[in-house]
Amino acid sequence: MIIVLIVLLPILVLSLWWFYKLSPRDAEQRLVRLYNTAVLVGGVLICAGLTLRIQAMMADTSDRAWWPVLSAIFSLLFLPLWLAVCGVVRNLLVFRSGQGPR
């Protein structure tokens, strides 16, 4: 678990930094901030929901003590991928060439 944290936590921090650093500069900044906030909140809510799902699925098993570890690993894997996909959608589809949202 320690090795997973050592590897995945910097990847999460780096993906957050890239997500905000590569935001379109020529688009309306209020809309870009709104999109970025919605993506971040959406990702956290998805992770929270799936954490509850993992807890419910493992409640009656012999491995019930491992649900926090599995949900933490899932969240550390999911959030960078979520930010990457949403960043590509933001830059290539939603705020293409500074025209604003489509």
PyMOL CGO cylinders between C-alpha atoms (Angstrom):
from pymol import cmd
from pymol.cgo import CYLINDER

trace = [
    CYLINDER, 0.00, 0.00, 0.00, 2.86, 2.37, 0.77, 0.3, 1, 1, 1, 1, 1, 1,
    CYLINDER, 2.86, 2.37, 0.77, 4.41, 1.81, -2.66, 0.3, 1, 1, 1, 1, 1, 1,
    CYLINDER, 4.41, 1.81, -2.66, 1.05, 2.39, -4.32, 0.3, 1, 1, 1, 1, 1, 1,
    CYLINDER, 1.05, 2.39, -4.32, 0.69, 5.69, -2.44, 0.3, 1, 1, 1, 1, 1, 1,
    CYLINDER, 0.69, 5.69, -2.44, 4.25, 6.71, -3.29, 0.3, 1, 1, 1, 1, 1, 1,
    CYLINDER, 4.25, 6.71, -3.29, 3.55, 6.12, -6.98, 0.3, 1, 1, 1, 1, 1, 1,
    CYLINDER, 3.55, 6.12, -6.98, -0.07, 7.21, -7.39, 0.3, 1, 1, 1, 1, 1, 1,
    CYLINDER, -0.07, 7.21, -7.39, -0.17, 10.29, -5.16, 0.3, 1, 1, 1, 1, 1, 1,
    CYLINDER, -0.17, 10.29, -5.16, 2.40, 12.24, -7.22, 0.3, 1, 1, 1, 1, 1, 1,
    CYLINDER, 2.40, 12.24, -7.22, 0.56, 11.16, -10.38, 0.3, 1, 1, 1, 1, 1, 1,
    CYLINDER, 0.56, 11.16, -10.38, -2.66, 12.60, -8.95, 0.3, 1, 1, 1, 1, 1, 1,
    CYLINDER, -2.66, 12.60, -8.95, -0.95, 15.87, -7.97, 0.3, 1, 1, 1, 1, 1, 1,
    CYLINDER, -0.95, 15.87, -7.97, 0.70, 16.12, -11.38, 0.3, 1, 1, 1, 1, 1, 1,
    CYLINDER, 0.70, 16.12, -11.38, -2.57, 15.45, -13.19, 0.3, 1, 1, 1, 1, 1, 1,
    CYLINDER, -2.57, 15.45, -13.19, -4.33, 18.15, -11.14, 0.3, 1, 1, 1, 1, 1, 1,
    CYLINDER, -4.33, 18.15, -11.14, -1.57, 20.59, -11.96, 0.3, 1, 1, 1, 1, 1, 1,
    CYLINDER, -1.57, 20.59, -11.96, -1.70, 19.72, -15.68, 0.3, 1, 1, 1, 1, 1, 1,
    CYLINDER, -1.70, 19.72, -15.68, -5.49, 19.93, -15.73, 0.3, 1, 1, 1, 1, 1, 1,
    CYLINDER, -5.49, 19.93, -15.73, -5.44, 23.51, -14.42, 0.3, 1, 1, 1, 1, 1, 1,
    CYLINDER, -5.44, 23.51, -14.42, -2.23, 24.54, -16.19, 0.3, 1, 1, 1, 1, 1, 1,
    CYLINDER, -2.23, 24.54, -16.19, -3.51, 23.47, -19.61, 0.3, 1, 1, 1, 1, 1, 1,
    CYLINDER, -3.51, 23.47, -19.61, -6.82, 25.31, -19.27, 0.3, 1, 1, 1, 1, 1, 1,
    CYLINDER, -6.82, 25.31, -19.27, -7.65, 27.41, -22.34, 0.3, 1, 1, 1, 1, 1, 1,
    CYLINDER, -7.65, 27.41, -22.34, -6.46, 30.99, -21.85, 0.3, 1, 1, 1, 1, 1, 1,
    CYLINDER, -6.46, 30.99, -21.85, -8.38, 32.58, -24.70, 0.3, 1, 1, 1, 1, 1, 1,
    CYLINDER, -8.38, 32.58, -24.70, -11.82, 31.35, -23.58, 0.3, 1, 1, 1, 1, 1, 1,
    CYLINDER, -11.82, 31.35, -23.58, -14.05, 33.12, -21.07, 0.3, 1, 1, 1, 1, 1, 1,
    CYLINDER, -14.05, 33.12, -21.07, -12.36, 32.37, -17.74, 0.3, 1, 1, 1, 1, 1, 1,
    CYLINDER, -12.36, 32.37, -17.74, -15.57, 32.24, -15.74, 0.3, 1, 1, 1, 1, 1, 1,
    CYLINDER, -15.57, 32.24, -15.74, -16.88, 29.40, -17.91, 0.3, 1, 1, 1, 1, 1, 1,
    CYLINDER, -16.88, 29.40, -17.91, -13.55, 27.57, -17.82, 0.3, 1, 1, 1, 1, 1, 1,
    CYLINDER, -13.55, 27.57, -17.82, -13.50, 27.80, -14.00, 0.3, 1, 1, 1, 1, 1, 1,
    CYLINDER, -13.50, 27.80, -14.00, -17.08, 26.53, -13.88, 0.3, 1, 1, 1, 1, 1, 1,
    CYLINDER, -17.08, 26.53, -13.88, -16.20, 23.58, -16.12, 0.3, 1, 1, 1, 1, 1, 1,
    CYLINDER, -16.20, 23.58, -16.12, -13.04, 22.78, -14.11, 0.3, 1, 1, 1, 1, 1, 1,
    CYLINDER, -13.04, 22.78, -14.11, -14.93, 22.91, -10.82, 0.3, 1, 1, 1, 1, 1, 1,
    CYLINDER, -14.93, 22.91, -10.82, -17.73, 20.73, -12.18, 0.3, 1, 1, 1, 1, 1, 1,
    CYLINDER, -17.73, 20.73, -12.18, -15.21, 18.15, -13.42, 0.3, 1, 1, 1, 1, 1, 1,
    CYLINDER, -15.21, 18.15, -13.42, -13.39, 18.06, -10.10, 0.3, 1, 1, 1, 1, 1, 1,
    CYLINDER, -13.39, 18.06, -10.10, -16.58, 17.83, -8.04, 0.3, 1, 1, 1, 1, 1, 1,
    CYLINDER, -16.58, 17.83, -8.04, -17.97, 15.20, -10.41, 0.3, 1, 1, 1, 1, 1, 1,
    CYLINDER, -17.97, 15.20, -10.41, -14.85, 13.08, -10.10, 0.3, 1, 1, 1, 1, 1, 1,
    CYLINDER, -14.85, 13.08, -10.10, -14.87, 13.28, -6.31, 0.3, 1, 1, 1, 1, 1, 1,
    CYLINDER, -14.87, 13.28, -6.31, -18.59, 12.37, -6.22, 0.3, 1, 1, 1, 1, 1, 1,
    CYLINDER, -18.59, 12.37, -6.22, -18.01, 9.38, -8.51, 0.3, 1, 1, 1, 1, 1, 1,
    CYLINDER, -18.01, 9.38, -8.51, -15.19, 8.21, -6.24, 0.3, 1, 1, 1, 1, 1, 1,
    CYLINDER, -15.19, 8.21, -6.24, -17.34, 8.69, -3.14, 0.3, 1, 1, 1, 1, 1, 1,
    CYLINDER, -17.34, 8.69, -3.14, -20.22, 6.76, -4.69, 0.3, 1, 1, 1, 1, 1, 1,
    CYLINDER, -20.22, 6.76, -4.69, -18.01, 3.90, -5.75, 0.3, 1, 1, 1, 1, 1, 1,
    CYLINDER, -18.01, 3.90, -5.75, -16.36, 3.87, -2.33, 0.3, 1, 1, 1, 1, 1, 1,
    CYLINDER, -16.36, 3.87, -2.33, -19.78, 3.33, -0.78, 0.3, 1, 1, 1, 1, 1, 1,
    CYLINDER, -19.78, 3.33, -0.78, -20.45, 0.62, -3.37, 0.3, 1, 1, 1, 1, 1, 1,
    CYLINDER, -20.45, 0.62, -3.37, -17.17, -1.14, -2.55, 0.3, 1, 1, 1, 1, 1, 1,
    CYLINDER, -17.17, -1.14, -2.55, -17.98, -0.95, 1.16, 0.3, 1, 1, 1, 1, 1, 1,
    CYLINDER, -17.98, -0.95, 1.16, -21.45, -2.42, 0.60, 0.3, 1, 1, 1, 1, 1, 1,
    CYLINDER, -21.45, -2.42, 0.60, -20.14, -5.21, -1.61, 0.3, 1, 1, 1, 1, 1, 1,
    CYLINDER, -20.14, -5.21, -1.61, -17.43, -6.20, 0.86, 0.3, 1, 1, 1, 1, 1, 1,
    CYLINDER, -17.43, -6.20, 0.86, -19.46, -5.82, 4.05, 0.3, 1, 1, 1, 1, 1, 1,
    CYLINDER, -19.46, -5.82, 4.05, -20.31, -9.51, 4.39, 0.3, 1, 1, 1, 1, 1, 1,
    CYLINDER, -20.31, -9.51, 4.39, -17.06, -10.99, 3.12, 0.3, 1, 1, 1, 1, 1, 1,
    CYLINDER, -17.06, -10.99, 3.12, -13.96, -12.14, 4.91, 0.3, 1, 1, 1, 1, 1, 1,
    CYLINDER, -13.96, -12.14, 4.91, -12.05, -9.27, 3.24, 0.3, 1, 1, 1, 1, 1, 1,
    CYLINDER, -12.05, -9.27, 3.24, -14.25, -6.51, 4.73, 0.3, 1, 1, 1, 1, 1, 1,
    CYLINDER, -14.25, -6.51, 4.73, -11.24, -4.84, 6.39, 0.3, 1, 1, 1, 1, 1, 1,
    CYLINDER, -11.24, -4.84, 6.39, -9.72, -4.15, 2.97, 0.3, 1, 1, 1, 1, 1, 1,
    CYLINDER, -9.72, -4.15, 2.97, -12.47, -1.94, 1.52, 0.3, 1, 1, 1, 1, 1, 1,
    CYLINDER, -12.47, -1.94, 1.52, -10.73, 1.34, 2.52, 0.3, 1, 1, 1, 1, 1, 1,
    CYLINDER, -10.73, 1.34, 2.52, -7.52, 0.23, 0.84, 0.3, 1, 1, 1, 1, 1, 1,
    CYLINDER, -7.52, 0.23, 0.84, -9.28, -0.85, -2.34, 0.3, 1, 1, 1, 1, 1, 1,
    CYLINDER, -9.28, -0.85, -2.34, -11.36, 2.33, -2.54, 0.3, 1, 1, 1, 1, 1, 1,
    CYLINDER, -11.36, 2.33, -2.54, -8.27, 4.50, -2.01, 0.3, 1, 1, 1, 1, 1, 1,
    CYLINDER, -8.27, 4.50, -2.01, -6.41, 2.67, -4.76, 0.3, 1, 1, 1, 1, 1, 1,
    CYLINDER, -6.41, 2.67, -4.76, -9.42, 2.98, -7.05, 0.3, 1, 1, 1, 1, 1, 1,
    CYLINDER, -9.42, 2.98, -7.05, -9.71, 6.71, -6.37, 0.3, 1, 1, 1, 1, 1, 1,
    CYLINDER, -9.71, 6.71, -6.37, -6.01, 7.28, -6.97, 0.3, 1, 1, 1, 1, 1, 1,
    CYLINDER, -6.01, 7.28, -6.97, -6.29, 5.43, -10.28, 0.3, 1, 1, 1, 1, 1, 1,
    CYLINDER, -6.29, 5.43, -10.28, -9.61, 6.92, -11.38, 0.3, 1, 1, 1, 1, 1, 1,
    CYLINDER, -9.61, 6.92, -11.38, -9.09, 10.63, -10.72, 0.3, 1, 1, 1, 1, 1, 1,
    CYLINDER, -9.09, 10.63, -10.72, -6.02, 11.16, -12.95, 0.3, 1, 1, 1, 1, 1, 1,
    CYLINDER, -6.02, 11.16, -12.95, -7.73, 9.31, -15.79, 0.3, 1, 1, 1, 1, 1, 1,
    CYLINDER, -7.73, 9.31, -15.79, -10.92, 11.31, -15.25, 0.3, 1, 1, 1, 1, 1, 1,
    CYLINDER, -10.92, 11.31, -15.25, -8.99, 14.59, -15.30, 0.3, 1, 1, 1, 1, 1, 1,
    CYLINDER, -8.99, 14.59, -15.30, -7.12, 13.57, -18.46, 0.3, 1, 1, 1, 1, 1, 1,
    CYLINDER, -7.12, 13.57, -18.46, -10.27, 12.63, -20.35, 0.3, 1, 1, 1, 1, 1, 1,
    CYLINDER, -10.27, 12.63, -20.35, -12.17, 15.71, -19.19, 0.3, 1, 1, 1, 1, 1, 1,
    CYLINDER, -12.17, 15.71, -19.19, -9.18, 17.92, -20.00, 0.3, 1, 1, 1, 1, 1, 1,
    CYLINDER, -9.18, 17.92, -20.00, -9.06, 16.60, -23.56, 0.3, 1, 1, 1, 1, 1, 1,
    CYLINDER, -9.06, 16.60, -23.56, -12.82, 17.09, -23.91, 0.3, 1, 1, 1, 1, 1, 1,
    CYLINDER, -12.82, 17.09, -23.91, -12.48, 20.62, -22.52, 0.3, 1, 1, 1, 1, 1, 1,
    CYLINDER, -12.48, 20.62, -22.52, -9.66, 21.66, -24.83, 0.3, 1, 1, 1, 1, 1, 1,
    CYLINDER, -9.66, 21.66, -24.83, -10.76, 19.91, -28.04, 0.3, 1, 1, 1, 1, 1, 1,
    CYLINDER, -10.76, 19.91, -28.04, -14.55, 19.99, -27.89, 0.3, 1, 1, 1, 1, 1, 1,
    CYLINDER, -14.55, 19.99, -27.89, -15.99, 22.42, -25.36, 0.3, 1, 1, 1, 1, 1, 1,
    CYLINDER, -15.99, 22.42, -25.36, -13.63, 25.42, -25.57, 0.3, 1, 1, 1, 1, 1, 1,
    CYLINDER, -13.63, 25.42, -25.57, -12.15, 24.92, -29.04, 0.3, 1, 1, 1, 1, 1, 1,
    CYLINDER, -12.15, 24.92, -29.04, -9.98, 27.86, -30.19, 0.3, 1, 1, 1, 1, 1, 1,
    CYLINDER, -9.98, 27.86, -30.19, -11.40, 30.31, -27.68, 0.3, 1, 1, 1, 1, 1, 1,
    CYLINDER, -11.40, 30.31, -27.68, -14.90, 30.32, -29.13, 0.3, 1, 1, 1, 1, 1, 1,
    CYLINDER, -14.90, 30.32, -29.13, -16.48, 29.59, -25.78, 0.3, 1, 1, 1, 1, 1, 1,
    CYLINDER, -16.48, 29.59, -25.78, -18.65, 26.61, -24.95, 0.3, 1, 1, 1, 1, 1, 1,
    CYLINDER, -18.65, 26.61, -24.95, -20.35, 24.87, -27.84, 0.3, 1, 1, 1, 1, 1, 1,
]
cmd.load_cgo(trace, "trace")
